[in-house]
Amino acid sequence: MAVVIGREKEVQILKNALASDKSELIVLYGRRRVGKTFLIRETYAKEIVLEVSGIHKVNFKTQRTNFYNEIVKKLKRFSKRKVPTDWMEAFAMLGDYIDTIKGAQKKVVFIDEFPWMNTHKSSYVPIFAHFWNNYCSKRRDLVVVICGSAASFMINKVINDKGGLHNRISYPIRLLPFNLRETEMFLKSKKVNLDKYDYLRLYMAIGGIPHYLEKINSGDSVPMAIDRLCFKTGGVLVNEFNIVFPSLFDNSQNHTKVVEALANVQQGMDRGSIIKKSGVKSGGTISTVLLELIESGFVTEYRPFGKRKKEKLYRLSDEYSLFYLKYIKNNSGGSWTTLSSSRSYSSWSGFAFENLCLKHVEQIKKALGLSGIYSENYCWRNRNAQIDLLIDRNDRSMNICEMKFSNTQFTIGKKDADNLRNKKAELTKELTSHKNIFITMVTTFGVANNAHSNKVMDNQIMMNSLFDKL
């Protein structure tokens, strides 16, 4: 049995389901290659009595035949039965199979790629709901896990179902990419022993997707790993961008257009700007695309401080997509050693580091000693200034977080100091109540001590804090 790295909360939820005194229905969703199947197989290695996976883009009959075959593999005597003619017969057969399993211990049924089984006019979801309500929920010894990469389907058709599955989900789990701590743990388990700066640089380029990290070898330097994965012929990430969206979304060209539009605007975009720049239709189309990209972890929405809810900003937060569009797409056969010395590197690395920090805000709060103080996170901008991370605290205080990537200590020059003073002054003008405003520098190796840092910086956080366990 392999070791599950990280995922402590998710593993605990899965174990709680085993320990309960009733049957449980778990919905697990997350983007492609994030480790959903691995998590279930390893956590429930001893309890799974049936695992069946939907097949991408095949017809109703093929899905039913595959379902039938998986049951027959478990109990040969079911081969005497005919392939079910519909899902009602298929789930009745599954119930008959479960009835043959003796013992009071929990039995896990794992249905992977659940959305792919929902072929046209198959009535798959309501019939599954009927199976849960009329068979599973009447027992005390089942854990049924349904899993899928199509986030919008899992949310709209399953979690938020108004029919038979309404209020039936025991535990909805959204599986996100690894954070920095989990990435370091995972790579160290593969004997990829680097310092935190290099783990951070890898994360900035390819993110915390376990499947991508799995391809990094012991002894690789960061340039070696990125060159092999992203630029050499046959590298697993050379063409991943063109595969991942069609595998997750219908009409995926719209998702690609939105991602490409966001990749060119570092400060984020509002809905109207996205529509204008991407060409994706307004109304339901853009709403669906944004929801699906957000739930799949490609895009993050941010609340502007002091603005109405509808004025949210959207930012491309998937590291690999940003890296692909910036470097891989037009540099086949290139070298990261060369590209990382180009003039564009400073702009990309600064944006990528900001994204990374925005994913680790809770670690930043912990380092600031704010764990016991209620706070909310915002972005903020007006015509004269922009703040990418503003922490609004319940103790009459706020932190303006300035995030800077550097391979050495960051030096605050006069221009930087004037910019920080301006941000503080512009924010102060818009506050309706008096609050203390602190300027917090978040950097890789800290801030060099000089006259400017002493005057404008209130506190600082270095990259090691971003690896902390919460």
C-alpha positions, 0 to 999 in steps of 0.5 A, a space after each residue: 500500500 502506497 503512502 498518501 502524502 498530505 491530504 490529512 483533512 480528506 483522509 480523516 473525512 474518509 475514515 470518519 465515514 468508515 467509523 459511522 453507524 450508517 451508510 455514507 455517500 461521499 462526493 469527491 471532485 477536482 481537476 484532472 490529475 489531482 490525485 482523486 482516484 489514488 486517494 480513494 484507492 489507498 485510503 480504502 484499499 481494504 474496504 473497496 468491494 467494487 470499483 468501476 469507472 466511467 469511460 470517456 465519450 462512449 455510448 450508453 450500451 458500452 457504459 452498461 457493459 463496462 459496469 456489468 463486467 466489473 461486477 462479473 470480475 468480482 463474482 463469476 456467477 453473475 456472468 450467467 446474467 445478461 448485460 443490463 438493458 438500463 441503469 435500473 437493472 444495472 444498479 439492481 445487479 449491484 445490489 444483488 452483488 453486495 448482498 452476497 458479501 457477508 460481514 458487518 464491516 463497512 463495504 466501499 463502492 467506488 464509482 470513478 468518473 461518475 459524469 461520463 456514465 451520464 450519457 444522453 437520455 440514460 437517466 443515470 443520475 436519478 436512477 443512481 439516486 433511487 439506488 442510494 435512497 431505496 437500497 444503500 441508505 437502508 443499510 448501515 454498512 456501505 460507503 459509496 464514493 462517486 468521483 469526477 473531474 467535471 466540477 460543474 457536473 458534480 456540483 450542479 447535477 449531484 451536490 446541488 441536485 433538487 431531486 433524489 440526491 437533495 440533502 443526501 450527500 454525507 461529505 462533499 470533498 473538493 480535492 485541490 492541488 498540493 500546497 507548498 508543504 505537501 509538494 515538499 513532502 511529496 518530492 522528498 518521498 521520491 528522494 527529490 531533495 532540494 531546498 525550499 527556494 527550489 521547491 518554490 520555483 518548481 511550484 511557480 512553474 508547474 503547481 502542486 499537481 501530483 501527476 506532474 510532480 511525479 515526473 520529477 526525478 531524484 537528482 534533477 535540478 530545477 532547470 533539468 526538470 523543467 526542460 525535460 517536462 516542458 520543452 523537450 520532445 515527448 515531455 509530459 507537459 509540452 502539450 498538456 494544456 491542449 489536453 486538459 481543457 477538452 478532458 474536463 469541459 464541454 465547449 472547452 474552446 471558451 474556457 481556453 479563451 478565458 484562460 488566455 485572456 486572463 494570462 495577459 492581465 496580471 492585476 486580474 479582470 472583472 467580468 465585463 473585461 473578460 467578455 470583451 477580451 475573450 469574446 465569450 458570450 455574456 449571460 449564461 455562457 460566461 457564467 458557466 465557464 467562469 464557475 467551471 474554471 473556478 471550481 476546477 482550480 484554474 481561476 480564482 475570484 477575489 472580492 475587491 474591498 469596499 465593492 459590491 459583490 458583482 464587481 469581483 475580479 478574476 485571476 488566472 491562478 493555475 501555475 502550469 497554464 500561466 507558464 505554458 502560455 508565457 513560455 512553453 507554447 512558443 518555445 518548443 525545444 527551448 531551454 529553461 536556463 536560457 529563458 529564465 535569463 530573459 527580460 520577461 522572467 522578472 515579470 513572470 516570476 513576480 506574478 507567479 510568486 504573487 499567485 503562490 502567496 495568494 494560495 497560502 494566505 492562511 500561512 501568511 496569517 499564521 506567520 503574522 500571529 493572526 490565527 486567533 483574530 477574525 479577518 477577511 482577504 480582499 484585493 483593492 484598487 483605484 485609479 492611483 494604486 493597487 493592492 493584491 492582498 489586503 487583510 482586513 482584521 477584526 482588531 481595527 487593523 489591516 495589512 497591506 501585503 506586498 509580495 516580491 520574488 527575488 533570488 537574494 534579499 529584496 532591497 526596497 529602493 526609493 521607487 518601491 518606498 514611494 509606491 508603498 506610501 502611495 498605496 497606504 495613503 490612497 487606501 486611507 482616503 477610502 476607509 470609512 472608519 479609522 484603522 491601523 494600516 501595516 505594510 507587510 513584505 512577503 519575500 523569498 529571502 527577506 528584506 535588506 535593512 536600509 533607510 527605506 525599509 526602516 521607514 515603510 515596512 512594519 513587518 515581513 514574512 519569508 518563504 519558509 513560513 509559506 511551507 508551514 502546516 496549518 
